Amino acid sequence: MKLKVIIPNSGMDSETLKSREEMLSECAAPGTKISVDCIDKGPESIESAYDEVLASVYLLKKVIEAEENGFDAVIIYCGDDPAIGAARELVDIPVVGPGKLSKLIAVDLAYKFSVITVLKCCIPGDTEEVYRKGIDMNRLASVRSIDISVSDVREDLCETYKALLDVGRQCVETDGAQCIVLSCLGMAGLAAQLTKELGVPVIDPAFAAVKYAELLVSIGISHSKISHPRPMDKIRIE
């Protein structure tokens, strides 16, 4: 199967995209081909509702192209799941949002979970996302920040890991979290070691999204077109 991973950040070079492709391919099943792309225009990262809106039009064009080019599923590579509802209206192939998926896994694995996000300014939005995804807010132990921007998360993975470990301990020991969700997909690859050190499941949305996309394709189902009907034809000026 072929999976298209679309990063809703602009200005990413080919080397960075290739490294993401290689990392995600390591967790994929044999025979799964992963292609990673980013939007052509828009914000350099998603850290606000404003960023999501700016990125959405360019993201949706990439989603449509993926279906036209024969990909079996699309992963929107962002914990905020930007424009996922619109994307599902426009295509028939599965469109996976790592953010909601990871939180649903968390409430299956534990009674209380925490979300670790990037900047402090993202805490309100990440908290609201739990509510908007239809998850019982009583299951949310906390949302905490490592105070590192999306663009800087992978600049020094050792420092990012140390920050995640410190904040993760606060989530477990102070907030009572029994599971942790990493909100930024730039944190990909760090969850396994965090799980060992913190003693609770730490969910990596990037890897979870790949495995879920594979599941949907392998069993031949996608999102409901009753829930996500194709938009009616009308004049839309771009």
C-alpha positions as CSV (number, residue, x, y, z in Angstrom):
1,M,0.0,0.0,0.0
2,K,1.0,3.6,-0.5
3,L,0.6,6.2,2.3
4,K,0.9,9.9,1.7
5,V,2.1,11.9,4.8
6,I,1.4,15.6,4.4
7,I,3.1,18.0,6.9
8,P,1.2,21.3,7.1
9,N,4.3,23.3,7.4
10,S,5.9,25.3,4.6
11,G,9.5,25.7,3.5
12,M,10.8,22.2,4.5
13,D,13.8,21.1,2.5
14,S,14.1,17.8,0.7
15,E,16.6,16.4,3.2
16,T,14.2,17.0,6.1
17,L,11.3,15.4,4.2
18,K,13.5,12.4,3.4
19,S,14.5,11.9,7.0
20,R,10.9,11.9,8.1
21,E,10.1,9.4,5.4
22,E,12.9,7.1,6.5
23,M,11.9,7.4,10.2
24,L,8.2,6.5,9.5
25,S,9.1,3.7,7.1
26,E,10.9,2.0,10.0
27,C,7.6,1.4,11.8
28,A,5.6,0.6,8.7
29,A,4.7,-3.0,7.7
30,P,6.7,-4.7,4.8
31,G,5.2,-3.6,1.5
32,T,4.0,-0.2,2.8
33,K,5.5,2.7,0.9
34,I,5.5,6.1,2.6
35,S,5.9,9.4,0.8
36,V,6.3,12.6,2.8
37,D,5.4,16.0,1.5
38,C,4.8,19.5,2.9
39,I,2.5,22.4,1.9
40,D,3.9,24.8,-0.7
41,K,2.8,27.9,1.1
42,G,1.5,28.9,4.5
43,P,3.0,29.0,8.0
44,E,6.3,27.4,8.9
45,S,4.6,25.5,11.8
46,I,1.2,25.1,13.4
47,E,1.0,26.7,16.8
48,S,-2.3,28.5,16.8
49,A,-5.8,28.4,15.3
50,Y,-4.6,31.2,12.9
51,D,-1.8,28.9,11.6
52,E,-4.3,26.1,11.0
53,V,-6.5,28.4,8.9
54,L,-3.6,29.7,6.8
55,A,-2.3,26.2,6.2
56,S,-5.7,24.5,5.4
57,V,-6.2,25.5,1.7
58,Y,-2.7,24.4,0.7
59,L,-3.1,21.2,2.8
60,L,-6.4,20.3,1.1
61,K,-4.9,20.6,-2.3
62,K,-2.2,18.1,-1.3
63,V,-4.8,15.7,0.0
64,I,-6.7,15.8,-3.3
65,E,-3.5,15.3,-5.2
66,A,-2.7,12.3,-3.1
67,E,-5.9,10.5,-4.1
68,E,-5.5,11.5,-7.7
69,N,-1.9,10.0,-7.6
70,G,-3.1,6.7,-6.4
71,F,-2.3,6.8,-2.7
72,D,-4.3,4.5,-0.5
73,A,-4.5,6.8,2.6
74,V,-3.4,10.2,3.8
75,I,-1.9,11.2,7.2
76,I,-2.2,14.8,8.2
77,Y,1.1,15.1,10.0
78,C,0.1,17.4,12.9
79,G,-1.4,16.8,16.3
80,D,-4.0,19.4,15.8
81,D,-5.5,17.5,12.9
82,P,-6.0,20.7,10.8
83,A,-8.7,20.6,8.1
84,I,-9.4,16.9,8.6
85,G,-13.1,17.3,8.3
86,A,-12.8,19.2,5.0
87,A,-10.2,16.7,3.8
88,R,-12.6,13.8,4.4
89,E,-15.3,15.5,2.5
90,L,-13.1,15.9,-0.6
91,V,-11.7,12.4,-0.9
92,D,-12.8,8.8,-0.5
93,I,-9.5,7.3,0.8
94,P,-8.9,7.3,4.5
95,V,-7.6,10.6,6.0
96,V,-6.0,10.0,9.4
97,G,-5.7,12.7,12.1
98,P,-2.9,11.7,14.6
99,G,-4.2,14.0,17.4
100,K,-7.7,12.5,17.9
101,L,-6.4,9.0,17.2
102,S,-3.8,9.3,20.0
103,K,-6.2,10.6,22.5
104,L,-8.7,7.8,21.8
105,I,-5.9,5.3,22.3
106,A,-5.0,7.0,25.6
107,V,-8.5,6.7,27.0
108,D,-8.5,3.0,26.0
109,L,-5.2,2.4,27.8
110,A,-5.7,4.4,30.9
111,Y,-8.3,6.2,33.1
112,K,-6.4,9.5,33.1
113,F,-4.0,10.9,30.5
114,S,-2.0,14.1,30.0
115,V,-1.0,15.9,26.9
116,I,2.5,17.4,26.5
117,T,2.5,20.3,24.0
118,V,5.2,22.6,22.7
119,L,4.7,26.2,23.7
120,K,2.8,27.5,26.7
121,C,0.5,29.5,24.3
122,C,-0.6,26.1,22.9
123,I,-2.0,24.9,26.2
124,P,-5.5,26.5,25.8
125,G,-5.9,25.1,22.3
126,D,-4.7,21.6,23.2
127,T,-7.1,21.6,26.1
128,E,-10.0,22.6,23.9
129,E,-9.0,20.0,21.3
130,V,-9.7,17.2,23.9
131,Y,-13.3,18.6,24.3
132,R,-13.8,19.2,20.6
133,K,-12.8,15.5,19.9
134,G,-15.7,14.4,22.1
135,I,-13.5,13.0,24.9
136,D,-14.7,13.2,28.5
137,M,-12.8,16.1,30.1
138,N,-12.7,14.1,33.3
139,R,-10.3,11.7,31.6
140,L,-7.8,14.6,31.1
141,A,-5.3,14.9,33.9
142,S,-3.5,17.9,32.5
143,V,-1.9,19.7,29.5
144,R,1.6,20.8,30.0
145,S,4.3,22.5,27.9
146,I,8.0,21.9,27.3
147,D,8.3,25.5,26.2
148,I,10.0,24.7,22.9
149,S,8.6,25.8,19.5
150,V,7.7,23.3,16.8
151,S,10.5,24.6,14.6
152,D,13.0,23.9,17.4
153,V,11.8,20.5,18.7
154,R,14.1,18.5,16.4
155,E,17.0,21.0,16.5
156,D,18.4,19.3,19.6
157,L,16.5,16.1,20.3
158,C,18.6,15.5,23.5
159,E,17.3,18.7,25.0
160,T,13.8,18.0,23.8
161,Y,13.9,14.6,25.4
162,K,15.1,16.0,28.7
163,A,12.3,18.5,28.7
164,L,9.7,15.9,27.9
165,L,11.0,13.6,30.6
166,D,10.9,16.4,33.2
167,V,7.4,17.5,32.2
168,G,6.3,13.9,31.9
169,R,7.3,13.3,35.5
170,Q,5.2,16.2,36.6
171,C,2.2,14.8,34.6
172,V,2.5,11.5,36.4
173,E,3.6,12.5,39.9
174,T,1.7,15.7,40.3
175,D,-1.3,15.5,38.0
176,G,-2.0,11.8,38.3
177,A,-1.6,10.9,34.6
178,Q,-1.5,7.2,33.8
179,C,-0.8,7.7,30.1
180,I,0.8,10.6,28.1
181,V,0.1,11.8,24.6
182,L,2.8,13.8,22.8
183,S,0.9,16.6,20.9
184,C,3.6,17.6,18.4
185,L,4.7,15.1,15.7
186,G,8.1,16.7,15.8
187,M,8.5,14.6,18.9
188,A,8.3,11.4,16.9
189,G,10.7,8.7,17.9
190,L,11.0,9.7,21.6
191,A,8.0,7.9,23.1
192,A,9.5,4.4,23.5
193,Q,12.3,5.6,25.8
194,L,9.9,7.9,27.7
195,T,7.6,5.0,28.3
196,K,10.4,3.0,29.9
197,E,11.6,5.9,32.1
198,L,8.2,7.2,33.2
199,G,6.6,3.8,33.7
200,V,3.4,4.8,31.8
201,P,2.4,4.4,28.1
202,V,3.6,7.4,26.1
203,I,1.8,7.6,22.7
204,D,3.7,8.7,19.6
205,P,1.0,10.1,17.3
206,A,3.3,9.8,14.2
207,F,3.8,6.1,14.6
208,A,0.2,5.5,15.7
209,A,-1.1,7.2,12.6
210,V,1.0,5.1,10.3
211,K,-0.3,1.8,11.9
212,Y,-3.9,3.1,11.9
213,A,-3.7,4.1,8.3
214,E,-2.4,0.6,7.4
215,L,-5.2,-1.0,9.4
216,L,-7.9,1.0,7.6
217,V,-6.4,0.2,4.2
218,S,-5.8,-3.5,5.0
219,I,-9.4,-4.1,6.0
220,G,-10.9,-1.9,3.2
221,I,-12.7,0.8,5.1
222,S,-12.6,4.6,5.2
223,H,-14.5,7.4,6.8
224,S,-18.3,7.5,6.4
225,K,-19.4,9.6,3.5
226,I,-22.7,10.1,5.4
227,S,-20.7,11.8,8.1
228,H,-18.5,13.6,5.6
229,P,-20.5,14.2,2.5
230,R,-18.8,15.7,-0.6
231,P,-19.4,19.5,-0.8
232,M,-22.1,20.5,-3.3
233,D,-21.0,22.2,-6.5
234,K,-21.0,26.0,-6.3
235,I,-18.9,29.0,-7.2
236,R,-15.8,29.2,-5.1
237,I,-13.4,32.0,-5.9
238,E,-9.8,31.3,-5.0
